Amino acid sequence: MIEVVPSTWDGHGARLRLRPPRALSRRQFILLFAVLSGAMWIVAMLGWWGGNAFAPAFALLHSAILALALRALWRGGERGEEIRIGPEAVEVTTSGSGAVFRAHPYWVRLCIERGGERVSLASSGRQVQVGDFLGPAERRELADTLQDLLAAASGRNR
């Protein structure tokens, strides 16, 4: 998901927030866990009633593993990147490590490789890949947006 926000009060520059697309909301994730665990517990209780004494223990283990897997999946969707483009600097920050790239917009080069599968910004021998978690169509949209914003920030569109 690409969100374009004006970055400063005087209208110069922009800020792009990149986040991976999510299929479910937080409430839907909790509901999914409840439905899957509930179904497992129903089957486990039927097994216990039929004579399988270990069915509830396996249902408990299954619920714990399912909760850990869904939590890891949710946390993976919280990552993101922010690209600030202004007349003085281009900055790329990630949700995990903070600022990873900073350069003057005039010297920043947009690199689009393999037909838009890989988008990166480069300057002074440093390069940072952006939008890895986006789909192919969103990466092409990101490349077009970055190209326009970089041209406007560096004055190349005049």
C-alpha positions in Angstrom: 0.0 0.0 0.0 1.4 3.4 -1.0 0.2 6.5 0.8 1.4 9.9 -0.5 1.3 12.7 2.2 2.5 16.3 1.8 5.5 16.6 4.1 5.9 20.2 5.0 3.6 23.1 5.8 4.6 25.2 2.8 3.8 22.4 0.3 7.4 21.6 -0.8 8.2 17.9 -0.8 6.2 14.8 -0.1 6.3 11.7 2.1 5.5 8.2 0.9 4.5 5.6 3.4 4.8 2.0 2.2 3.1 -0.9 4.0 2.5 -4.4 2.9 -1.1 -5.1 1.9 -3.2 -6.9 4.6 -6.0 -9.2 3.7 -7.5 -9.2 7.2 -8.0 -6.6 10.0 -6.9 -7.3 13.6 -10.5 -8.2 14.6 -10.7 -10.6 11.6 -7.4 -12.3 12.7 -8.8 -12.8 16.2 -12.0 -14.2 14.7 -10.0 -16.5 12.4 -8.0 -17.8 15.4 -11.2 -18.4 17.4 -12.9 -20.3 14.6 -9.9 -22.5 13.9 -9.2 -23.2 17.5 -12.9 -23.8 18.3 -13.1 -26.3 15.5 -10.0 -28.1 16.8 -11.4 -28.2 20.3 -14.8 -29.6 19.1 -13.0 -32.4 17.2 -10.7 -33.0 20.3 -13.7 -33.2 22.6 -15.4 -35.7 20.3 -12.2 -37.7 20.2 -11.9 -37.6 24.0 -15.5 -38.7 24.3 -14.7 -41.6 22.0 -11.8 -42.7 24.2 -8.8 -40.7 23.0 -7.4 -39.4 26.3 -4.6 -37.3 24.6 -6.9 -35.4 22.2 -7.3 -32.3 24.6 -3.5 -32.1 25.0 -3.0 -32.1 21.2 -5.8 -29.5 20.9 -4.0 -27.3 23.4 -0.7 -27.7 21.5 -2.4 -27.0 18.2 -4.0 -23.8 19.6 -0.7 -22.6 20.9 1.1 -23.2 17.6 -1.7 -21.6 15.7 -1.6 -18.5 18.0 2.2 -18.2 17.5 1.9 -18.6 13.7 -0.9 -16.0 13.4 1.0 -13.6 15.7 4.2 -13.9 13.6 2.1 -13.3 10.4 0.5 -10.2 11.9 3.8 -8.8 13.1 5.3 -9.4 9.6 2.6 -7.1 8.2 3.6 -4.3 10.5 6.9 -3.5 8.7 7.0 -0.6 6.5 9.1 2.1 4.9 8.9 5.9 4.7 10.4 7.9 1.9 10.7 11.7 2.5 11.5 13.7 -0.6 12.1 17.4 -0.2 14.2 20.1 -1.8 17.1 19.5 0.7 17.1 15.8 1.1 15.7 12.4 0.2 15.5 10.1 3.2 14.4 6.4 3.5 13.6 5.0 6.9 12.4 1.5 7.7 10.2 0.6 10.7 12.9 -1.7 12.1 16.2 0.1 11.7 15.4 3.8 11.3 17.1 5.9 8.7 19.0 3.9 6.1 19.5 6.4 3.3 19.9 10.1 3.0 21.1 12.2 0.0 20.5 15.4 -1.8 17.6 15.0 -4.4 19.7 16.3 -7.3 22.2 13.4 -6.9 19.7 10.6 -6.3 19.2 8.2 -9.1 16.1 6.0 -9.4 17.0 2.5 -10.6 14.3 0.2 -12.0 15.5 -3.3 -12.7 13.9 -6.3 -14.3 10.9 -4.5 -15.7 9.9 -2.9 -12.4 10.5 -5.9 -10.2 13.2 -4.1 -8.2 13.1 -0.4 -7.4 16.0 1.3 -5.7 17.5 4.7 -4.9 21.2 5.3 -5.4 23.6 8.2 -4.6 27.3 8.5 -4.0 27.9 4.7 -4.2 25.2 3.9 -1.8 22.0 2.1 -2.8 18.8 1.2 -1.0 16.1 -1.0 -2.3 12.5 0.2 -1.6 9.1 -1.5 -1.7 10.3 -5.1 -1.7 7.1 -6.2 0.0 4.8 -4.6 -2.6 3.2 -6.4 -5.5 4.5 -5.9 -9.1 1.8 -3.4 -10.0 2.4 -1.4 -6.8 6.1 -1.3 -7.4 5.6 0.1 -10.9 3.3 2.7 -9.4 6.0 3.5 -6.8 8.6 3.9 -9.5 6.4 6.3 -11.4 5.6 8.3 -8.3 9.2 8.4 -7.2 10.4 9.5 -10.6 7.9 12.5 -10.6 8.7 13.5 -7.0 12.5 13.3 -7.6 12.2 15.4 -10.7 10.2 18.0 -8.9 12.5 18.1 -5.9 15.7 18.4 -7.9 14.3 20.9 -10.4 14.7 18.6 -13.4 11.1 19.0 -14.4 11.5 22.7 -15.3 
